[in-house]
C-alpha cells in the first residue's frame, strides 16, 4: 500500500523515534508499504517518521542510482550493488573518514536540494525483519543514504546542515511546503 509522505513542518519529523519491540508492529508489512511508497516517489531511502510512524525503522534501495552505469564507469558506486535493506532499531557505532559533499534531497522536502558534508565511512548495528542482529560497515553513497535516513530517526533533516543564510533564503519555499503549496507526483500529508 502506498502511504502518504509527511511534509516538512509536521512535528513527527522533529521527534526522536521510538525503539520497536519485537511483536509491537508488523515490521514486514510496514517495510513492504514503505518500499512501495519510496518507489512510487522515486526515492532511495525512506524512514518511518516520513510516513507518520515515530518508529526507529528505515528502508533503503540505492541500486537505481547505478542503473545507467557499468562497473567501468567513473559514476558507478560499488557500495550500491545489492544495496536494498531494512534497518530496525539502528545504532551508528562509528563514523570515520574525510567529510565529503554530496547534493541531498528529501521526499518530505520536495524541490529543495543542497550539498551536505558527511563522513565517508560508517559502522552500524541493527536488526533485520527476522530480528537477527547485524553489525556492518558501509562507505560511499550507501553510507550517505544510511546517515540521511538515520538522521530522520533522531528528528534531524538535511536542511539542518545548511548555513543560516541558506535556510533564510529558503524560508518561503519551506513555508509553502508546510502549507501544501507544492507540486509533487506522489501522495503527501501536510500538517494542519
MDAnalysis code that builds the backbone (N, CA, C; Angstrom):
import MDAnalysis as mda
import numpy as np

u = mda.Universe.empty(576, n_residues=192, atom_resindex=np.repeat(np.arange(192), 3), trajectory=True)
u.add_TopologyAttr("name", ["N", "CA", "C"] * 192)
u.add_TopologyAttr("resid", np.arange(1, 193))
u.add_TopologyAttr("resname", ["UNK", "UNK", "UNK", "UNK", "UNK", "UNK", "UNK", "UNK", "UNK", "UNK", "UNK", "UNK", "UNK", "UNK", "UNK", "UNK", "UNK", "UNK", "UNK", "UNK", "UNK", "UNK", "UNK", "UNK", "UNK", "UNK", "UNK", "UNK", "UNK", "UNK", "UNK", "UNK", "UNK", "UNK", "UNK", "UNK", "UNK", "UNK", "UNK", "UNK", "UNK", "UNK", "UNK", "UNK", "UNK", "UNK", "UNK", "UNK", "UNK", "UNK", "UNK", "UNK", "UNK", "UNK", "UNK", "UNK", "UNK", "UNK", "UNK", "UNK", "UNK", "UNK", "UNK", "UNK", "UNK", "UNK", "UNK", "UNK", "UNK", "UNK", "UNK", "UNK", "UNK", "UNK", "UNK", "UNK", "UNK", "UNK", "UNK", "UNK", "UNK", "UNK", "UNK", "UNK", "UNK", "UNK", "UNK", "UNK", "UNK", "UNK", "UNK", "UNK", "UNK", "UNK", "UNK", "UNK", "UNK", "UNK", "UNK", "UNK", "UNK", "UNK", "UNK", "UNK", "UNK", "UNK", "UNK", "UNK", "UNK", "UNK", "UNK", "UNK", "UNK", "UNK", "UNK", "UNK", "UNK", "UNK", "UNK", "UNK", "UNK", "UNK", "UNK", "UNK", "UNK", "UNK", "UNK", "UNK", "UNK", "UNK", "UNK", "UNK", "UNK", "UNK", "UNK", "UNK", "UNK", "UNK", "UNK", "UNK", "UNK", "UNK", "UNK", "UNK", "UNK", "UNK", "UNK", "UNK", "UNK", "UNK", "UNK", "UNK", "UNK", "UNK", "UNK", "UNK", "UNK", "UNK", "UNK", "UNK", "UNK", "UNK", "UNK", "UNK", "UNK", "UNK", "UNK", "UNK", "UNK", "UNK", "UNK", "UNK", "UNK", "UNK", "UNK", "UNK", "UNK", "UNK", "UNK", "UNK", "UNK", "UNK", "UNK", "UNK", "UNK", "UNK", "UNK", "UNK", "UNK", "UNK", "UNK", "UNK"])
u.atoms.positions = np.array([
    [0.840, -1.175, 0.000],
    [0.000, 0.000, 0.000],
    [0.888, 1.243, 0.000],
    [0.583, 2.169, -0.884],
    [1.341, 3.422, -0.925],
    [0.797, 4.348, 0.165],
    [1.705, 4.812, 1.011],
    [1.350, 5.689, 2.125],
    [1.659, 7.135, 1.759],
    [0.935, 8.100, 2.348],
    [1.298, 9.494, 2.097],
    [2.600, 9.838, 2.821],
    [3.456, 10.598, 2.150],
    [4.712, 11.039, 2.751],
    [4.462, 12.341, 3.505],
    [4.900, 12.360, 4.745],
    [4.705, 13.511, 5.627],
    [5.577, 14.669, 5.139],
    [4.976, 15.845, 5.020],
    [5.681, 17.028, 4.524],
    [6.417, 17.767, 5.634],
    [7.427, 18.485, 5.217],
    [8.171, 19.385, 6.096],
    [7.180, 20.223, 6.918],
    [7.469, 20.385, 8.187],
    [6.594, 21.163, 9.066],
    [5.791, 20.292, 10.007],
    [5.640, 19.002, 9.698],
    [4.911, 18.100, 10.582],
    [5.802, 17.760, 11.781],
    [5.262, 17.876, 13.004],
    [6.073, 17.621, 14.205],
    [6.698, 16.223, 14.269],
    [6.108, 15.215, 13.619],
    [6.661, 13.862, 13.675],
    [8.084, 13.821, 13.099],
    [8.392, 14.739, 12.178],
    [9.720, 14.761, 11.568],
    [10.783, 15.330, 12.514],
    [10.360, 15.934, 13.620],
    [11.308, 16.544, 14.554],
    [11.430, 15.776, 15.872],
    [10.709, 14.663, 15.994],
    [10.767, 13.849, 17.217],
    [11.815, 12.762, 17.086],
    [12.411, 12.400, 18.209],
    [13.265, 11.203, 18.219],
    [12.325, 9.998, 18.197],
    [12.485, 9.153, 17.192],
    [11.606, 7.992, 17.025],
    [11.876, 6.960, 18.122],
    [10.852, 6.158, 18.399],
    [10.928, 5.152, 19.476],
    [11.446, 3.815, 18.954],
    [12.181, 3.124, 19.823],
    [12.641, 1.763, 19.531],
    [11.409, 0.873, 19.316],
    [11.566, -0.129, 18.493],
    [10.477, -1.072, 18.214],
    [10.718, -2.353, 19.014],
    [9.708, -2.765, 19.763],
    [9.778, -4.047, 20.488],
    [9.305, -5.143, 19.537],
    [9.937, -6.296, 19.630],
    [9.533, -7.425, 18.787],
    [8.053, -7.727, 19.032],
    [7.267, -7.816, 17.956],
    [5.845, -8.111, 18.050],
    [4.968, -6.883, 18.223],
    [5.564, -5.718, 18.465],
    [4.800, -4.480, 18.671],
    [4.149, -4.003, 17.378],
    [4.861, -4.183, 16.269],
    [4.438, -3.687, 14.969],
    [4.695, -4.795, 13.948],
    [3.841, -4.892, 12.947],
    [4.096, -5.821, 11.850],
    [5.151, -5.164, 10.947],
    [6.422, -5.395, 11.286],
    [7.509, -4.714, 10.579],
    [7.596, -5.124, 9.108],
    [7.217, -6.343, 8.792],
    [7.289, -6.788, 7.394],
    [6.283, -6.020, 6.528],
    [5.062, -5.872, 7.022],
    [4.054, -5.117, 6.266],
    [4.442, -3.648, 6.184],
    [4.897, -3.091, 7.298],
    [5.317, -1.686, 7.296],
    [6.459, -1.483, 6.295],
    [7.454, -2.356, 6.320],
    [8.586, -2.229, 5.397],
    [8.126, -2.370, 3.942],
    [7.250, -3.346, 3.663],
    [6.729, -3.516, 2.297],
    [6.018, -2.246, 1.832],
    [5.176, -1.680, 2.698],
    [4.456, -0.455, 2.357],
    [5.422, 0.714, 2.142],
    [6.466, 0.754, 2.961],
    [7.451, 1.833, 2.821],
    [8.249, 1.696, 1.528],
    [8.631, 0.474, 1.154],
    [9.313, 0.279, -0.133],
    [8.406, 0.721, -1.275],
    [7.139, 0.298, -1.240],
    [6.197, 0.661, -2.300],
    [6.033, 2.180, -2.382],
    [5.933, 2.819, -1.226],
    [5.806, 4.281, -1.155],
    [7.059, 4.954, -1.712],
    [8.227, 4.461, -1.306],
    [9.502, 5.027, -1.739],
    [9.653, 4.907, -3.257],
    [9.332, 3.727, -3.809],
    [9.458, 3.539, -5.256],
    [8.488, 4.445, -6.018],
    [7.274, 4.602, -5.495],
    [6.276, 5.458, -6.158],
    [6.740, 6.912, -6.204],
    [7.592, 7.299, -5.253],
    [8.095, 8.668, -5.186],
    [9.511, 8.787, -5.765],
    [10.028, 7.703, -6.344],
    [11.375, 7.664, -6.927],
    [12.468, 8.008, -5.916],
    [12.319, 7.499, -4.692],
    [13.326, 7.724, -3.659],
    [14.268, 6.542, -3.537],
    [15.339, 6.747, -2.751],
    [16.299, 5.668, -2.489],
    [16.359, 5.319, -1.004],
    [15.606, 6.049, -0.196],
    [15.529, 5.775, 1.230],
    [14.270, 6.398, 1.792],
    [13.739, 5.784, 2.851],
    [12.531, 6.311, 3.488],
    [12.516, 5.848, 4.936],
    [12.338, 6.801, 5.839],
    [12.292, 6.498, 7.272],
    [10.849, 6.494, 7.750],
    [10.568, 5.673, 8.763],
    [9.202, 5.544, 9.285],
    [8.568, 6.894, 9.661],
    [9.315, 7.839, 10.272],
    [8.677, 9.134, 10.565],
    [8.135, 9.835, 9.314],
    [8.724, 9.547, 8.159],
    [8.264, 10.178, 6.921],
    [6.914, 9.645, 6.455],
    [6.455, 8.533, 7.048],
    [5.107, 8.041, 6.757],
    [4.247, 8.131, 8.022],
    [4.660, 9.021, 8.930],
    [3.861, 9.321, 10.118],
    [4.036, 8.354, 11.274],
    [5.011, 7.451, 11.198],
    [5.248, 6.467, 12.262],
    [6.529, 6.839, 13.011],
    [6.408, 7.244, 14.250],
    [7.586, 7.628, 15.035],
    [8.272, 6.377, 15.581],
    [8.843, 5.601, 14.644],
    [9.488, 4.327, 14.964],
    [10.886, 4.302, 14.354],
    [11.795, 3.585, 15.012],
    [13.184, 3.517, 14.544],
    [13.317, 2.412, 13.482],
    [12.901, 2.763, 12.282],
    [12.963, 1.856, 11.144],
    [13.121, 2.685, 9.877],
    [14.008, 2.241, 9.001],
    [14.059, 2.852, 7.673],
    [14.393, 1.795, 6.632],
    [14.012, 2.095, 5.389],
    [14.285, 1.218, 4.262],
    [15.162, 1.964, 3.273],
    [16.001, 1.207, 2.562],
    [16.870, 1.800, 1.551],
    [16.931, 0.889, 0.332],
    [17.080, 1.486, -0.822],
    [17.399, 0.757, -2.044],
    [18.154, 1.723, -2.950],
    [19.469, 1.636, -2.879],
    [20.312, 2.520, -3.676],
    [20.635, 1.970, -5.056],
    [20.168, 0.764, -5.366],
    [20.523, 0.146, -6.648],
    [20.107, 0.986, -7.862],
    [18.979, 1.742, -7.826],
    [18.633, 2.549, -9.002],
    [19.682, 3.623, -9.334],
    [20.491, 4.019, -8.355],
    [21.497, 5.055, -8.614],
    [22.620, 4.536, -9.503],
    [22.775, 3.224, -9.624],
    [23.785, 2.616, -10.501],
    [23.186, 2.126, -11.809],
    [21.886, 2.258, -11.967],
    [21.201, 1.554, -13.042],
    [21.699, 1.906, -14.453],
    [22.141, 3.135, -14.677],
    [22.629, 3.520, -16.011],
    [24.152, 3.433, -16.114],
    [24.793, 2.848, -15.128],
    [26.255, 2.790, -15.080],
    [26.722, 1.341, -15.224],
    [27.966, 1.184, -15.663],
    [28.621, -0.117, -15.670],
    [29.802, -0.033, -14.709],
    [30.299, -1.168, -14.231],
    [31.421, -1.130, -13.279],
    [32.644, -0.362, -13.785],
    [32.754, -0.168, -15.106],
    [33.890, 0.580, -15.667],
    [33.690, 2.085, -15.623],
    [32.456, 2.547, -15.404],
    [32.164, 3.988, -15.388],
    [32.658, 4.635, -14.100],
    [33.089, 5.895, -14.220],
    [33.525, 6.658, -13.041],
    [32.383, 6.895, -12.061],
    [31.162, 6.968, -12.575],
    [29.997, 7.257, -11.726],
    [29.468, 6.012, -10.999],
    [29.948, 4.836, -11.370],
    [29.498, 3.589, -10.743],
    [29.969, 3.548, -9.295],
    [29.054, 3.240, -8.379],
    [29.400, 3.160, -6.953],
    [29.216, 1.722, -6.485],
    [30.317, 1.009, -6.214],
    [30.202, -0.399, -5.805],
    [29.436, -0.590, -4.497],
    [29.359, 0.456, -3.663],
    [28.635, 0.323, -2.389],
    [27.137, 0.116, -2.603],
    [26.648, 0.415, -3.815],
    [25.210, 0.321, -4.082],
    [24.785, -1.010, -4.698],
    [25.741, -1.871, -5.001],
    [25.412, -3.171, -5.597],
    [24.651, -4.008, -4.561],
    [23.424, -4.385, -4.896],
    [22.599, -5.186, -3.981],
    [22.197, -4.449, -2.709],
    [22.283, -3.114, -2.722],
    [22.019, -2.326, -1.511],
    [20.524, -2.033, -1.358],
    [19.785, -3.068, -0.947],
    [18.359, -2.942, -0.616],
    [18.186, -3.615, 0.735],
    [17.792, -2.823, 1.756],
    [17.753, -3.346, 3.122],
    [16.692, -2.646, 3.951],
    [16.365, -3.307, 5.057],
    [15.512, -2.729, 6.096],
    [16.360, -2.661, 7.369],
    [16.393, -1.501, 7.986],
    [17.130, -1.297, 9.234],
    [16.124, -1.042, 10.354],
    [16.111, -1.917, 11.363],
    [15.227, -1.760, 12.522],
    [16.098, -1.475, 13.741],
    [15.700, -0.487, 14.527],
    [16.427, -0.070, 15.738],
    [17.926, 0.107, 15.467],
    [18.270, 0.851, 14.400],
    [19.685, 1.004, 14.077],
    [20.412, 1.888, 15.082],
    [21.705, 1.648, 15.190],
    [22.571, 2.495, 16.005],
    [23.888, 2.649, 15.258],
    [24.217, 3.881, 14.875],
    [25.516, 4.119, 14.240],
    [26.575, 4.057, 15.330],
    [27.503, 3.125, 15.179],
    [28.543, 2.886, 16.177],
    [29.775, 3.744, 15.918],
    [30.073, 3.987, 14.635],
    [31.243, 4.787, 14.268],
    [30.959, 5.537, 12.983],
    [31.510, 6.735, 12.890],
    [31.561, 7.492, 11.642],
    [33.005, 7.928, 11.509],
    [33.583, 7.718, 10.331],
    [35.008, 7.971, 10.185],
    [35.309, 8.414, 8.759],
    [36.521, 8.882, 8.569],
    [36.958, 9.287, 7.235],
    [36.706, 10.755, 6.988],
    [37.177, 11.203, 5.846],
    [37.011, 12.608, 5.468],
    [35.547, 12.902, 5.187],
    [35.108, 14.080, 5.595],
    [33.756, 14.508, 5.242],
    [33.772, 14.956, 3.787],
    [32.763, 14.558, 3.047],
    [32.681, 14.929, 1.633],
    [31.271, 15.401, 1.309],
    [31.204, 16.270, 0.334],
    [29.931, 16.899, -0.034],
    [29.222, 16.078, -1.103],
    [27.907, 16.039, -0.977],
    [27.066, 15.409, -1.988],
    [25.718, 16.110, -1.905],
    [25.121, 16.370, -3.060],
    [23.831, 17.060, -3.062],
    [22.737, 16.105, -2.624],
    [22.060, 16.457, -1.519],
    [20.980, 15.634, -0.988],
    [19.641, 16.335, -1.168],
    [18.602, 15.517, -1.208],
    [17.237, 15.993, -1.214],
    [16.449, 15.099, -0.279],
    [15.162, 15.346, -0.161],
    [14.336, 14.573, 0.765],
    [12.905, 14.547, 0.249],
    [12.275, 13.373, 0.293],
    [10.897, 13.250, -0.179],
    [9.933, 14.096, 0.644],
    [10.284, 14.402, 1.903],
    [9.441, 15.245, 2.754],
    [9.651, 16.734, 2.478],
    [10.698, 17.056, 1.706],
    [11.032, 18.454, 1.400],
    [11.247, 18.558, -0.112],
    [10.191, 18.336, -0.900],
    [10.345, 18.266, -2.353],
    [10.844, 19.573, -2.970],
    [11.688, 19.414, -3.997],
    [12.143, 20.564, -4.771],
    [13.325, 21.302, -4.178],
    [13.800, 20.887, -3.024],
    [14.937, 21.556, -2.401],
    [16.078, 20.546, -2.287],
    [17.247, 20.969, -2.726],
    [18.442, 20.121, -2.653],
    [19.591, 20.990, -2.162],
    [20.562, 20.356, -1.515],
    [21.722, 21.106, -1.038],
    [22.862, 20.142, -0.744],
    [24.089, 20.632, -0.916],
    [25.249, 19.838, -0.539],
    [25.279, 19.647, 0.973],
    [25.523, 18.407, 1.379],
    [25.676, 18.075, 2.801],
    [27.018, 17.355, 2.928],
    [27.791, 17.737, 3.935],
    [29.068, 17.083, 4.216],
    [28.849, 16.001, 5.265],
    [29.279, 14.786, 4.944],
    [29.163, 13.663, 5.878],
    [30.445, 12.834, 5.828],
    [30.775, 12.144, 6.936],
    [31.942, 11.253, 6.918],
    [31.740, 10.119, 5.913],
    [32.854, 9.633, 5.345],
    [32.746, 8.656, 4.263],
    [32.482, 7.225, 4.712],
    [32.777, 6.894, 5.982],
    [32.601, 5.521, 6.462],
    [31.698, 5.488, 7.688],
    [30.881, 4.443, 7.777],
    [30.089, 4.234, 8.996],
    [30.111, 2.755, 9.375],
    [29.878, 2.538, 10.650],
    [29.662, 1.187, 11.181],
    [28.338, 1.263, 11.909],
    [27.437, 0.329, 11.611],
    [26.077, 0.397, 12.154],
    [25.634, -0.974, 12.666],
    [24.882, -0.931, 13.772],
    [24.257, -2.151, 14.307],
    [22.748, -1.982, 14.122],
    [22.087, -3.056, 13.718],
    [20.630, -3.015, 13.517],
    [20.098, -4.435, 13.551],
    [18.775, -4.554, 13.582],
    [18.154, -5.860, 13.414],
    [17.375, -5.856, 12.102],
    [17.276, -7.043, 11.503],
    [16.556, -7.171, 10.238],
    [15.103, -7.586, 10.499],
    [14.389, -7.888, 9.441],
    [12.966, -8.235, 9.558],
    [12.713, -9.505, 10.356],
    [13.737, -10.360, 10.465],
    [13.608, -11.595, 11.255],
    [14.192, -11.437, 12.654],
    [14.506, -10.207, 13.032],
    [15.043, -9.846, 14.348],
    [16.441, -10.411, 14.591],
    [17.181, -10.634, 13.490],
    [18.588, -11.016, 13.601],
    [19.425, -9.744, 13.671],
    [20.390, -9.721, 14.597],
    [21.240, -8.536, 14.740],
    [22.410, -8.598, 13.760],
    [22.757, -7.432, 13.214],
    [23.887, -7.296, 12.290],
    [24.735, -6.107, 12.716],
    [26.030, -6.208, 12.514],
    [26.940, -5.071, 12.611],
    [27.668, -5.026, 11.274],
    [27.509, -3.919, 10.542],
    [28.048, -3.821, 9.184],
    [28.729, -2.479, 8.982],
    [29.637, -2.447, 8.012],
    [30.331, -1.209, 7.653],
    [29.947, -0.826, 6.232],
    [29.810, 0.468, 6.011],
    [29.437, 0.992, 4.699],
    [30.298, 2.198, 4.379],
    [30.457, 2.444, 3.073],
    [31.135, 3.651, 2.618],
    [30.389, 4.175, 1.400],
    [30.914, 5.234, 0.824],
    [30.337, 5.786, -0.401],
    [28.904, 6.257, -0.229],
    [28.160, 6.160, -1.321],
    [26.767, 6.636, -1.328],
    [25.912, 5.805, -0.368],
    [26.203, 4.513, -0.222],
    [25.425, 3.680, 0.709],
    [25.519, 4.244, 2.124],
    [26.717, 4.624, 2.555],
    [26.884, 5.212, 3.891],
    [26.080, 6.499, 4.006],
    [26.103, 7.301, 2.967],
    [25.381, 8.584, 2.974],
    [23.869, 8.370, 3.076],
    [23.341, 7.418, 2.316],
    [21.896, 7.147, 2.374],
    [21.516, 6.728, 3.799],
    [22.317, 5.854, 4.391],
    [22.050, 5.419, 5.769],
    [22.103, 6.605, 6.724],
    [23.117, 7.454, 6.612],
    [23.244, 8.609, 7.511],
    [22.042, 9.547, 7.375],
    [21.601, 9.768, 6.148],
    [20.448, 10.646, 5.905],
    [19.190, 10.070, 6.568],
    [18.926, 8.782, 6.339],
    [17.726, 8.171, 6.918],
    [17.838, 8.046, 8.433],
    [19.024, 7.758, 8.933],
    [19.253, 7.670, 10.374],
    [18.950, 9.015, 11.039],
    [19.347, 10.108, 10.401],
    [19.029, 11.447, 10.922],
    [17.527, 11.600, 11.149],
    [16.720, 11.084, 10.209],
    [15.259, 11.183, 10.359],
    [14.791, 10.557, 11.676],
    [15.440, 9.476, 12.101],
    [15.034, 8.797, 13.333],
    [15.358, 9.627, 14.572],
    [16.275, 10.576, 14.418],
    [16.643, 11.470, 15.514],
    [16.013, 12.850, 15.373],
    [15.088, 12.999, 14.437],
    [14.389, 14.276, 14.263],
    [15.215, 15.330, 13.546],
    [16.192, 14.895, 12.782],
    [17.080, 15.820, 12.082],
    [16.821, 15.738, 10.580],
    [16.852, 16.885, 9.909],
    [16.618, 16.952, 8.465],
    [17.860, 17.482, 7.762],
    [17.995, 17.189, 6.471],
    [19.192, 17.638, 5.758],
    [19.287, 19.163, 5.721],
    [18.166, 19.853, 5.849],
    [18.192, 21.321, 5.869],
    [18.896, 21.853, 7.120],
    [19.000, 21.032, 8.170],
    [19.697, 21.449, 9.389],
    [21.188, 21.638, 9.135],
    [21.717, 21.054, 8.062],
    [23.133, 21.191, 7.723],
    [23.415, 22.449, 6.912],
    [22.360, 23.133, 6.478],
    [22.539, 24.346, 5.676],
    [22.993, 25.496, 6.566],
    [23.634, 26.458, 5.931],
    [24.026, 27.664, 6.656],
    [22.754, 28.440, 7.029],
    [22.813, 29.241, 8.096],
    [21.642, 30.051, 8.462],
    [21.176, 30.948, 7.301],
    [22.114, 31.464, 6.520],
    [21.745, 32.312, 5.384],
    [20.958, 31.516, 4.349],
    [21.439, 30.321, 4.027],
    [20.746, 29.480, 3.038],
    [19.333, 29.128, 3.537],
    [19.208, 28.789, 4.827],
    [17.879, 28.473, 5.379],
    [16.969, 29.698, 5.306],
    [17.526, 30.875, 5.560],
    [16.736, 32.112, 5.490],
    [16.241, 32.340, 4.059],
    [17.117, 32.086, 3.092],
    [16.737, 32.270, 1.688],
    [15.645, 31.284, 1.258],
    [15.582, 30.137, 1.918],
    [14.597, 29.106, 1.578],
    [13.337, 29.176, 2.450],
    [13.291, 30.131, 3.357],
    [12.198, 30.197, 4.338],
    [10.813, 30.159, 3.677],
    [10.607, 30.947, 2.628],
    [9.300, 30.989, 1.968],
    [8.980, 29.656, 1.293],
    [9.972, 29.050, 0.626],
    [9.733, 27.760, -0.036],
    [9.412, 26.676, 0.983],
    [10.108, 26.694, 2.119],
    [9.828, 25.718, 3.178],
    [8.428, 25.937, 3.756],
    [8.043, 27.204, 3.936],
    [6.693, 27.525, 4.436],
    [5.631, 27.049, 3.441],
    [5.907, 27.197, 2.153],
    [4.972, 26.732, 1.129],
    [4.784, 25.217, 1.202],
    [5.878, 24.480, 1.423],
    [5.778, 23.026, 1.544],
    [4.897, 22.673, 2.738],
    [5.117, 23.347, 3.858],
    [4.336, 23.097, 5.071],
    [2.837, 23.292, 4.810],
    [2.508, 24.311, 4.006],
    [1.106, 24.636, 3.712],
    [0.511, 23.782, 2.599],
    [1.343, 22.977, 1.932],
    [0.836, 22.145, 0.838],
    [0.902, 22.823, -0.508],
    [1.580, 23.967, -0.584],
    [1.735, 24.675, -1.856],
    [2.970, 24.142, -2.581],
    [2.865, 22.909, -3.030],
    [3.987, 22.258, -3.690],
    [3.425, 21.269, -4.701],
    [4.118, 21.131, -5.818],
    [3.662, 20.245, -6.885],
    [4.533, 18.988, -6.884],
    [3.948, 17.850, -6.514],
    [4.692, 16.588, -6.493],
    [3.891, 15.508, -7.215],
    [4.607, 14.482, -7.626],
    [3.996, 13.370, -8.351],
    [3.595, 12.232, -7.403],
    [3.683, 12.442, -6.110],
    [3.353, 11.393, -5.145],
    [2.463, 11.947, -4.047],
    [1.851, 11.025, -3.315],
    [0.894, 11.380, -2.273],
    [1.639, 11.937, -1.056],
    [1.184, 13.087, -0.550],
    [1.794, 13.695, 0.627],
    [0.734, 14.023, 1.665],
    [1.190, 14.150, 2.915],
    [0.329, 14.558, 4.023],
    [0.916, 15.836, 4.614],
    [0.065, 16.843, 4.718],
    [0.506, 18.153, 5.216],
    [-0.073, 18.397, 6.588],
    [0.715, 19.000, 7.479],
    [0.215, 19.288, 8.823],
    [-0.817, 20.399, 8.742],
    [-1.740, 20.366, 9.637],
    [-2.833, 21.348, 9.620],
    [-2.418, 22.619, 10.292],
])
